[in-house]
Amino acid sequence: MPLNGLQSTGSALSMRNCKKWGAFKMKPSESADLVKFEGIISELKRRGVVVLTHRPTRWGYVVDAVVPSAKIVILKVPDITKQINVAMSQFRDLINRLEDDGYQVAVIPRNRMSPEEIRAFCDRIATEPSLASA
């Protein structure tokens, strides 16, 4: 599948270029966010909830996860240390558009989450009224 309009021949994204650009270096906060996100997705799937990840919207945004049967979108808070005004403006715009289309938006908290907090977050998703009507 093409990446950003380029054919994925491997030449543009060689291992050497990825290392040169630092593609394999993750900040500790990014790693913790990934573990938290994967924990939430795993818990929902364990409960039998169908979760689709990294789904494009018709407005050009990509949402982190969506529960189609309940019209719930799960978003990670963007890293706002860079270009804070632009990032938050786009994030708010995405939330407004999703809510206007009838989705409930669940934003994953920025701080660390224990397994109990992940289960509580998933409880809120699994018990939403729209899920019962699905």
Residue pairs with C-beta under 8 A, 6 or more apart in sequence:
1 8
2 8
3 13
6 12
18 24
26 34
29 79
30 79
32 112
33 76
33 108
36 108
36 112
36 113
36 118
37 64
37 65
37 76
37 108
39 113
39 115
39 118
40 65
40 74
40 108
40 113
40 118
40 121
40 122
41 51
41 53
41 65
43 118
43 119
43 122
44 51
44 67
44 122
44 125
44 126
45 51
47 122
47 126
49 67
49 69
49 70
49 122
49 125
49 126
50 67
50 68
50 69
51 65
51 66
51 67
51 74
52 65
52 66
52 67
52 68
53 64
53 65
54 62
54 63
54 64
54 65
55 62
55 63
55 65
55 66
56 62
56 63
57 63
57 94
57 97
57 98
59 94
59 97
61 90
61 94
61 97
63 73
63 74
63 75
63 94
63 98
64 73
64 74
64 75
64 76
64 108
65 73
65 74
66 72
66 73
66 74
66 103
67 73
67 74
67 125
67 131
69 131
69 134
70 104
70 125
70 128
70 130
70 131
70 134
71 102
71 103
71 104
71 130
72 103
72 104
72 105
72 106
72 125
72 128
72 130
72 131
73 98
73 103
73 104
73 105
73 106
74 106
74 107
74 108
74 125
75 91
75 94
75 95
75 105
75 106
75 107
75 108
76 107
76 108
77 91
77 107
77 108
77 109
77 110
78 87
78 88
78 90
78 91
79 87
80 87
80 88
95 105
95 107
98 105
99 105
104 128
104 130
106 121
106 124
106 125
108 121
113 121
125 131
